[in-house]
Amino acid sequence: MIKITLKRSLIGFNEKQRRTVRSLGLGRIGSSVVQEETPAILGMVRKVPHLVEVDRLAEPVEVDEE
């Protein structure tokens, strides 16, 4: 599992990068999301490394889905 945090504003970046960040589940600066390390997610992160910060989580995280 990886934790992805939006660190920079999307202002000034092209629409494709904005859509990539939104599809990762990020909205505002400082927002974070925990995702599985799938090839699709890692590919999206590789497209916007200048906008996000990625942390690997050592243990699986329980996600409350309400």
N, C-alpha and C positions, 0 to 999 in steps of 0.2 A: 504494500500500500504506500502511496505517496500523498503528501500534503502539498497542495499548490496554492500559493498566495499571490494575489495581484499587487504588485509593488509600484507600478507607474500608471499614470493616466493614459487613456486611449486617445486623447485629443492629439491630432496631428498624424496619427497612424492610419494606414489605408483600411478600407472596409473589410478586406479579407482577414486582416489581423484582428480587427474588432470582432468579427464573427467567430474566429477561432477562440478568442478569450471567452466570449459568451457561451460557446458550446462546451467549454470546459466547466461551466457552471459558475463563473466569476462575474460579479457585477460592479461593485465599488472598489476603490483602492483600499487595501487591507482585508478584503474578504478572502476567505480560505475555503477550500473544499478538499475532501479526502477521496481519492480515486484509486482504482486498481491499476497496476502497472501493465496495461495492455499495450500492444504495439500501436494501436490507434491513439491512445492518450499520450504516449511518449512522443509520437510523431507530431501531435498538436503542440506539445510543450517545446519541441525543437524548433517550431516555426516562430515562437514568440518568447525566446529566452530573455530578451531585453525588457520584457514587461512583467515576468513572473519570477517567483522564487520557489524552488522545489526542495522539499525535505523528505527523506526516506524515513518511514516509520518502522521501528524495530519489531513491534508487536502488532498483530491484527487489531483493528479498532472496531468496536461495536457501533453501528450506526442506527440511531433511532429513526425509524420510518413511521411517521404518524399520519 
